Amino acid sequence: MRSIWVFATLVVLANAGILKDSPKVRYDNYSVYQLSIKNKVQLSLINKLSEFSEKYNVWREYDEHSKQVDIMVSPADLKHFQLVLKLYGISSQLSIANVQKLIDDEQVSSRDSGTFGWKQYYELAEIYEWLDNIFSTYPDVTEEFSIGKSYEGRDIRGIKISHGSNKPGIFIESNIHAREWITSASATWFINELLTSQKEEVRKLADSYDWYIIPVFNVDGFEYSHRSNRLWRKTRQPHATSTCIGVDGNRNFNSHFMENNGASSNPCSETFAGEVPWSEPETKALSDYLTTIKDKFSVYLSFHSYGQWLLSPYGHTADEFPENYEDLLQIGDAFSSAIKNLAYSTDYVHGSTASVLYVASGSSVDWVFNELDKKVGFTIEFRDKGKFGFVLPPAQILANCEELMAGMVALIEKTNNLGYI
């Protein structure tokens, strides 16, 4: 009885902000290894280790394309980890020696002199303040919308950019996973370009479509990743049956929920789907809002990191493909080719989530595709391939944004040419 009271008290204190200034989680000498997986026994072992997220945190899950896993290991468990790898014959390569050093370097990035820019990462309040300035500066073509409130009571805000009425709509959801800061940075840059760029191809994007963009969807988790734990991924709603907090929002939608081991039932797992679909107020709010405007948009995009992937449905199975899969592949080829042709020569792999990456059920993109019948939906996994992982240096923000714009121009053009818009 006492433990329940203590747990409830902690929840109340956290929601009241009393625990807000608790010390940040540090990752001194935590290391990230890239593992080469050769068989199902090895993969099963890594999946079991990943359930102990405090010790072994999977950054990038196994995929059929690379047959690799990126996993972060605590220094206290490193010797045991290396012994296990040796016993199971798993080859590894150190990719990040000290995660905390990357985090520290990220925090000391140069600030734009008093103005919002894209040389650093910003907290939620700063992003919302920037949005307010956008609304006041461009009142004729922008409109604020809110899909609702998070578990901790924060507004989940979005922006609509429209240069006319009844134009085809494109919806972008960003930062559903809290630690993926490059996503909201890229989303705010993209908003700014739609409003300010004079490049012909960007003006065509801005003027031809209505854009609905949520720069930070997982607002509670995002705030927590800035204030307490840089590598926090999930939402922040507690569970009655576990001390572990939060749900993977991108496994919580009511589309093939929990099918084919595409999510975890363990509340402590990073891919915990929740006990039921839409258990999180954030995902329920988004699904309700999308349903009300389902006739106003044709394309749905979800911004993520990392790995450099463009992923289409299905996520729940690699044995079936959508009827328009060949068209989705054409769109993906246009996207990846446009990015490859830039000076950075960055490689993006495209295909269905389950066939080229891994089975992931209950995602937002799959729900929109399957339940709202929007036949063009993609998850974009931004830079990089593991050198920095989730802690992508601020110096790479603009390069990532340039790649996003090149890819978006090509993606929308091909989608339009194929008759989906």
C-alpha positions, 0 to 999 in steps of 0.5 A: 500500500505504501509503495502505491502511495509513494508512486502516486505522490511522485506522479503528482510532484512530477506533474506539478513541476516540483521534480523538474530540476532533478539532476540530468541523467548522464552517459559518461563512458556509455559506448555504442557498438555496431553488431553484425547479426548472422542468425536468429539465435544471435538476434534473439539474444540482442532482443532479450538484452534490449529489454534491460534498457538501463543497461543495454539500449538499442539505438537502431534495431536489426534490419534485413538490409544491413543485418546490423544492430546499434546498441548502447552499453553502460560502462558497468556492464561492458565486460559482461556484454563483451563476454556475451558477444564472444560466447555467441560469436557476435562481431562488433565495432565500436562506433561511439566511445563516450556518449556523454561527450557527444551530448556535452559537445551538442550543448556548447554549440554556438548560438545565433545572436538573439535570433532563432536559427538552425545552428543549434537545437531548441527547447519546446518553449523556444520553438513555440515562441518562434511559432508565435512570431511566425503567426504574427509575421505571416498572418495572411498565409499561416493559421495555428491549430492545436490537436489537443493536450499531452498527458502533462497538459502541454498544448500540441501545436501545429501550423497550417500554411496556405496560399489559397483555399481548397488546395491539396493538403500535405501533413507532417508529424515530427518528433514523435520520439523525443530524443530525435531532435533533428526532426523538429529542427528540420521541421521548423527550417522547412516551415521557414523555407515555405514562407521565405524562400525565393527558389522556384521549386520551393515557391511551387511547393508552398503555393500549390499545397496546404501544409499542416505541420506539427514540429513537436508531437511528443511534447512531454517527452521532448521537454524531458529529453531537454531537462532530464534525459537527452536519450528519452524516447517515449511519452511520459504517462506512468503505468499502474502496473510498472514503475517504467514510464511512457509508451512508444507513440509510434506503436500506439495507433490502432492499425495492426496493433501488436501484430507479428511482434512489431512492438513490445508488451513490456512497459520498460521496453523502448518499443512498448506499444501500450496496453491498448491502442491510443492509450496515450492522449497524444496519439488519440488526439492526433488520430481524432484531429486527422479524422476530422480533416481527412478530406483535406490532405493526401500525403502523410509524412512522419519525421524520424531519425536515424538511419537514412531511410524512406519507409512506406507501408506496410510496417506490420508484415513483410509478406504483403505489400500495398496494391500501389507499392510499385508507385511508392517505390517510384516515389521513393526512388525520386526522393533518394536520387534527389538527395544522392545528387546533392554535394553530400552524396548521402545515401537513402534506402527506400522500401516498405518498413517491414521488408527493408527495416523491421516489423513495426506495427501500430505506426502513425503512417500505417494507420493513416494509410490503412484506416484513413485510406491515404495512399501516400505515406512515408516515414523519413529517417534522417541522418546519420548511419550511426557515427553520431546516431541520435546526438547528431551535431548541430553543425549537420542540421542545415545539411540535413535540411537541404537534403530534406528539401531536395527530397521533398521537391522530388517526392511531391513532384513524383506523387503529383505526376502519379495522380495521387495529389 
